[in-house]
Amino acid sequence: MMNALLIVSALFALSPKTDPAPIAGRVVSPVELTVNVTDGESLSGDRAFRVIVNTDETVTKVEFYVAGDLRDNDTSTPYEFKLDTLAETDGNLKIKFSAYTSEGSSGTKEFTVKVDNGVGLGADFHIKKGLEYLSDSKFDDAITQGRIALKADERANGGRLVLARAFFGKNVMDRAQKYAEDAIAQDPNYVDALEILSAINLKRAFRTVNTGGDRNETLSTIREAIKSAVTSRKKSLDIVADRLSRATPLNPIAAGDAAIKAARYSLAIQILKSAYEKDQRRADLGNRLAFAQMRSGRWGDSIQTLENLRKFGQLNAYSNALQAVIYCRLNQDVASDDAIRNALLADADNVGVKTAQAYIALKRNRTAVLAKIAQDLAKDSAQRPEVSYFASALANR
């Protein structure tokens, strides 16, 4: 038995080996890389690469080279890398991936790709594309287009606005604020940037919470955010009002509305009065003029404007609602009730009529009536600020 074992052992020792031949004292194992990119492929925006390494040995790291420069390395699977093509020049670009093992083996894969972000199409083209993506809530695509626009022309403020709105949509407020402020720094009267900055600060205010620290400090942060929001909003409204007031003869309605939104009632009266005196049958002008006069405390003028509209034209639902509010303010309850009744008969669903009802109910301390009207307003027109006002007033009561 022992002799047989010795013979078998001797035969095994003399048999040819099937393993790879040793080189420099060790066995070489091939290292092959598979990457999700092809030679000649066009790349744009942010491009992600995933590398699969096939080898019998333990992979220690994979490196990523761009134009010969080491950009990144990854030591654990999945081996992933990102290339911001907007940081590169449009045209051909060489990229390389190299993998290394603990036994000293290595493998490499090289590609020549084409960076094509369409920079040559110009900033306006990409701003337009960015706005289209924003309208579809495709915020990441919009960010890419905004960045390309700025690469095409660093002065393209529309690109900054696209970026501000896109980051706002993604709730990345610090980035949104940066681009809005950069746009305003370049153009202090950039209305759209002022508007988005106002929205950003308002959102910051309502997202600020106390996490156990100084309550006064939290309140101060909220207060400053709201103050900044109001300042930006007021400035944008003033700019629009000033611009439109210079074009009053062309569009007194738009100019008057802009002045009213900016709470510049004297300017609104100036714009609307000259237009209304040319045709006192127009309820659209008469109503706006009466509203501006009412908000500036010129109650008698407001009543006279509506009386002229009744005499030369026709009062509509909103005209009667305005009369009801004015008479209520002057404590002429019978006249106020008659006016609101006429308004309801003309159009009970009109938001102006409903808010007039809410105002009268609030002033007369009729909480049950206010509750019903506020509920109707919240159901139909929840986003309007006057609806929030009456809801708050109801909660106060």
C-alpha positions in Angstrom: 0.0 0.0 0.0 2.8 2.4 0.9 4.6 1.7 -2.4 1.4 2.5 -4.4 1.0 5.9 -2.6 4.7 6.7 -3.3 4.2 5.9 -7.0 1.0 8.1 -7.3 2.8 11.0 -5.5 5.7 10.7 -7.8 3.5 10.7 -10.9 1.6 13.8 -9.6 4.8 15.7 -9.0 6.0 14.9 -12.5 2.7 15.8 -14.3 2.7 19.1 -16.3 1.0 22.1 -14.5 -2.1 23.7 -16.1 -1.9 27.0 -14.1 -0.4 30.2 -15.8 3.3 30.3 -15.8 4.9 32.3 -13.0 6.3 35.7 -13.9 8.8 37.4 -11.5 7.8 35.0 -8.8 4.0 35.3 -9.1 1.0 34.4 -11.2 -0.4 37.2 -13.4 -4.2 37.6 -13.5 -5.7 39.6 -16.3 -7.6 42.8 -15.3 -10.4 43.8 -17.7 -12.5 46.9 -17.5 -16.0 47.5 -18.8 -17.3 51.1 -18.9 -20.7 52.5 -19.9 -19.3 54.8 -22.6 -18.2 54.3 -26.2 -15.5 55.8 -28.4 -16.8 58.9 -30.2 -19.9 59.3 -27.9 -21.2 62.9 -27.5 -21.4 64.0 -23.8 -23.2 67.0 -22.3 -24.1 68.3 -18.9 -23.2 66.0 -16.0 -22.2 62.5 -17.2 -21.9 59.5 -14.8 -19.6 56.6 -15.5 -19.8 53.1 -14.0 -16.8 50.8 -14.2 -17.0 47.0 -13.9 -13.7 45.3 -13.2 -13.2 41.6 -14.1 -10.3 39.9 -12.4 -9.5 37.0 -10.0 -7.6 39.3 -7.7 -8.8 41.9 -5.2 -9.3 45.3 -6.7 -7.8 48.1 -4.5 -8.9 51.1 -6.5 -10.0 52.5 -9.8 -8.7 55.8 -11.1 -10.4 58.3 -13.5 -8.3 60.5 -15.8 -9.4 63.4 -18.0 -7.0 64.7 -20.6 -4.2 63.0 -18.8 -5.1 64.5 -15.4 -6.1 62.3 -12.5 -9.6 63.6 -11.5 -10.9 61.0 -9.1 -10.5 57.5 -7.6 -12.8 55.0 -6.1 -11.9 52.1 -3.7 -15.2 50.2 -3.5 -17.8 48.9 -5.8 -19.7 50.1 -7.6 -16.9 52.1 -9.1 -18.6 55.3 -10.2 -17.3 58.7 -11.5 -18.9 61.9 -12.7 -17.7 64.3 -15.4 -19.0 67.9 -15.4 -18.7 68.5 -19.1 -19.5 72.2 -18.6 -16.0 72.5 -17.0 -14.5 71.3 -20.2 -14.1 72.8 -23.7 -16.5 71.6 -26.4 -14.7 69.2 -28.7 -12.8 65.9 -28.4 -11.7 64.8 -25.0 -9.6 61.8 -23.9 -10.7 59.9 -20.8 -9.1 56.9 -19.1 -10.0 54.4 -16.4 -7.3 52.4 -14.6 -7.8 49.6 -12.1 -5.3 48.2 -9.7 -5.2 45.0 -7.6 -3.6 44.1 -4.3 -1.3 41.7 -6.1 0.1 44.5 -8.3 -1.9 43.8 -11.5 -3.5 46.6 -13.4 -5.8 47.2 -16.4 -6.7 50.3 -18.4 -9.4 51.4 -20.7 -9.2 54.6 -22.8 -11.8 56.5 -24.8 -12.0 59.6 -27.0 -15.4 61.3 -26.5 -16.9 64.5 -27.8 -18.0 67.2 -25.4 -21.0 68.9 -27.0 -23.0 71.3 -24.8 -24.1 73.5 -27.7 -22.3 76.5 -26.3 -22.1 77.9 -29.8 -25.9 78.1 -30.0 -25.7 81.1 -27.7 -27.0 82.1 -24.3 -30.5 83.0 -25.4 -31.1 79.6 -26.9 -30.3 77.8 -23.7 -32.2 80.3 -21.5 -35.3 79.6 -23.6 -34.7 75.8 -23.2 -34.2 76.3 -19.5 -37.5 78.1 -19.2 -39.3 75.3 -21.0 -37.8 72.8 -18.6 -38.9 74.9 -15.7 -42.5 74.9 -17.0 -42.4 71.1 -16.9 -40.7 71.1 -13.4 -37.6 69.4 -15.0 -35.3 71.3 -12.6 -32.1 69.4 -13.2 -32.4 69.9 -17.0 -33.1 73.5 -16.4 -30.0 73.8 -14.2 -27.9 72.4 -17.1 -29.3 74.9 -19.6 -28.8 77.8 -17.2 -25.1 76.8 -16.7 -24.6 76.4 -20.5 -26.1 79.9 -21.0 -23.6 81.4 -18.6 -20.8 79.5 -20.2 -21.9 80.9 -23.6 -22.1 84.4 -22.1 -21.2 85.1 -18.5 -23.2 88.3 -18.6 -26.4 86.4 -19.5 -28.6 87.3 -16.5 -31.4 85.2 -17.8 -29.2 82.1 -17.2 -28.8 83.1 -13.5 -32.6 83.5 -13.3 -33.1 80.0 -14.7 -30.7 78.7 -12.1 -32.3 80.6 -9.3 -35.8 79.3 -10.2 -34.6 75.7 -10.7 -32.8 75.5 -7.4 -35.9 77.1 -5.8 -38.0 74.3 -7.3 -35.6 71.7 -5.9 -35.7 73.4 -2.4 -32.0 74.2 -2.5 -32.5 77.7 -1.1 -28.9 78.7 -0.6 -28.0 78.1 -4.3 -31.3 79.7 -5.4 -30.5 82.8 -3.3 -26.9 83.0 -4.6 -28.0 83.1 -8.3 -30.8 85.5 -7.6 -28.5 87.9 -5.7 -25.8 87.6 -8.4 -28.4 88.6 -11.0 -29.5 91.6 -8.9 -25.9 92.6 -8.4 -25.5 92.8 -12.2 -28.8 94.5 -12.7 -30.4 96.1 -9.5 -33.7 96.6 -11.3 -34.1 93.1 -12.6 -37.7 92.6 -11.6 -37.8 88.8 -12.1 -34.8 88.3 -9.9 -36.2 90.5 -7.2 -39.5 88.5 -7.3 -37.7 85.1 -6.9 -35.5 86.5 -4.1 -38.6 87.7 -2.3 -40.1 84.2 -2.7 -36.9 82.6 -1.4 -36.7 84.8 1.7 -40.4 84.2 2.4 -39.9 80.4 2.1 -36.9 80.7 4.4 -39.0 82.5 7.0 -41.7 79.9 7.1 -39.2 77.0 7.1 -37.2 78.4 10.1 -37.9 76.3 13.2 -36.5 76.5 16.7 -34.4 73.4 17.6 -34.0 74.1 21.2 -31.8 77.2 21.0 -32.5 80.9 21.7 -36.1 81.6 20.8 -35.4 85.3 20.3 -32.7 84.5 17.9 -35.1 82.3 15.9 -37.7 85.0 15.8 -35.1 87.5 14.7 -34.1 85.2 11.8 -37.7 84.9 10.8 -38.3 88.6 11.1 -35.2 89.5 8.9 -36.2 86.9 6.3 -39.7 88.4 6.0 -38.3 91.9 6.0 -36.0 91.0 3.1 -38.9 89.3 1.2 -41.0 92.4 1.6 -38.2 94.8 0.5 -37.5 92.8 -2.6 -41.2 92.5 -3.5 -41.9 96.1 -2.9 -38.9 97.2 -5.1 -40.0 94.9 -7.9 -43.6 96.3 -7.8 -42.3 99.9 -7.7 -40.1 99.2 -10.8 -43.0 97.7 -12.7 -45.3 100.6 -11.7 -42.8 103.2 -12.8 -42.2 101.5 -16.1 -45.8 101.1 -17.0 -46.8 104.6 -15.8 -44.6 106.0 -18.5 -46.6 104.1 -21.1 -50.0 105.1 -19.6 -51.7 106.2 -22.8 -51.0 102.8 -24.3 -52.4 100.7 -21.5 -53.9 102.5 -18.5 -55.3 99.3 -17.1 -51.9 97.5 -16.8 -50.3 100.7 -15.5 -53.1 101.3 -12.9 -53.0 97.7 -11.7 -49.2 97.9 -11.3 -49.5 101.0 -9.2 -52.3 99.4 -7.1 -50.2 96.3 -6.5 -47.3 98.5 -5.4 -49.8 100.3 -3.0 -49.0 103.6 -4.8 -52.6 104.8 -4.9 -51.9 108.4 -5.7 -50.0 107.2 -8.8 -52.9 104.8 -9.7 -55.4 107.7 -9.3 -53.3 109.9 -11.6 -53.1 107.2 -14.2 -56.7 106.0 -14.1 -58.5 109.3 -13.6 -57.4 110.9 -16.9 -58.3 107.7 -18.8 -61.7 107.4 -17.0 -62.7 111.0 -17.6 -62.4 110.3 -21.4 -65.1 107.6 -21.1 -67.1 107.3 -17.9 -69.0 104.3 -19.2 -66.1 102.0 -18.6 -66.6 99.9 -15.5 -63.0 98.5 -15.7 -61.5 101.9 -15.3 -64.2 103.3 -12.9 -63.9 100.3 -10.5 -60.1 100.6 -10.4 -60.2 104.4 -9.8 -62.8 104.0 -7.1 -60.7 101.3 -5.4 -57.5 103.4 -5.5 -59.5 106.4 -4.1 -61.0 104.3 -1.4 -57.5 102.9 -0.4 -56.1 106.4 -0.2 -58.9 107.5 2.1 -60.7 109.7 -0.4 -64.1 108.3 0.3 -66.1 111.1 -1.2 -64.2 110.9 -4.5 -64.7 107.1 -4.5 -68.5 107.4 -4.1 -68.6 110.1 -6.8 -66.6 108.0 -9.3 -69.1 105.1 -8.8 -72.1 107.5 -9.1 -70.7 108.8 -12.4 -70.4 105.2 -13.5 -74.0 104.5 -12.6 -75.1 107.7 -14.5 -73.1 107.2 -17.7 -72.5 103.5 -17.8 -73.6 100.6 -15.6 -72.5 99.3 -12.2 -71.4 95.6 -12.3 -71.1 93.2 -9.4 -67.7 94.5 -8.3 -68.9 98.2 -8.5 -71.7 97.4 -6.1 -69.3 95.4 -3.9 -67.0 98.5 -3.7 -70.0 100.7 -2.8 -71.0 98.3 -0.1 -67.5 98.4 1.5 -67.3 102.2 1.3 -70.8 102.7 2.9 -69.9 100.2 5.6 -66.7 102.1 6.3 -68.8 105.3 6.6 -71.2 103.5 8.9 -74.1 103.9 6.4 -75.4 100.4 7.0 -78.7 100.6 5.0 -76.9 101.8 1.9 -74.2 99.2 2.4 -76.8 96.4 2.7 -78.5 97.6 -0.5 -75.2 97.7 -2.4 -74.1 94.2 -1.3 -77.5 92.8 -2.2 -77.2 94.2 -5.7 -73.7 92.8 -6.0 -74.9 89.3 -5.0 -77.8 89.5 -7.5 -75.3 90.4 -10.3 -72.7 87.7 -9.5 -72.7 85.9 -6.1 -69.6 83.9 -7.0 -67.4 86.9 -7.8 -64.3 86.9 -5.5 -64.5 90.7 -5.1 -68.1 90.3 -3.9 -67.2 87.6 -1.5 -64.3 89.5 0.0 -66.6 92.6 0.4 -69.0 90.3 2.3 -66.2 89.1 4.5 -65.0 92.7 5.2 -68.5 93.8 6.2 -69.0 90.7 8.4 -65.7 91.3 10.1 -66.4 95.0 10.7 -69.8 94.2 12.1 -68.4 91.4 14.2 -70.6 88.7 12.6 -68.3 85.8 13.2 -70.7 83.1 12.0 -71.2 84.9 8.7 -67.4 85.5 8.4 -66.8 81.8 9.0 -69.0 80.7 6.1 -67.6 83.3 3.7 -64.0 82.5 4.7 -64.7 78.8 4.1 -66.1 79.5 0.7 -63.1 81.7 -0.2 -60.6 79.1 1.0 -62.3 76.5 -1.1 -62.4 78.5 -4.3 -59.5 81.0 -4.1 -57.1 79.7 -1.4 -53.9 81.2 -2.9 -55.1 84.8 -2.8 -53.6 87.0 0.0 -57.0 88.5 0.9 -58.3 85.0 1.5 -55.5 84.3 4.0 -56.2 87.7 5.6 -59.8 86.8 6.3 -58.9 83.3 7.4 -56.5 84.8 9.9 -59.0 87.3 11.1 -61.5 84.5 11.7 -58.9 82.5 13.6 -58.3 85.7 15.7 -62.0 85.9 16.5 
